[in-house]
């Protein structure tokens, strides 16, 4: 999905709300988070959950591979 196209969508468009799941650039995602999801309680919750999942995965991959393998 093209960033420029997404940013031209209305704030409540499905494309804009789901962009967080398809964006693969941290810099672009940080920009989107600052401009699009501020004040949106649902998306702020999604961001917190996604950050926790990423931290948990990193922890399992780096520190406890056997435990991670058992969970997957």
Secondary structure, DSSP 4 states (H G I P E B T S, - for coil): --HHHHHTS-TT-HHHHHHHHH---HHHHHHHHHHTSTT-HHHHHHHHHHHHHHHHHHHHHHH-HHHHHHH-
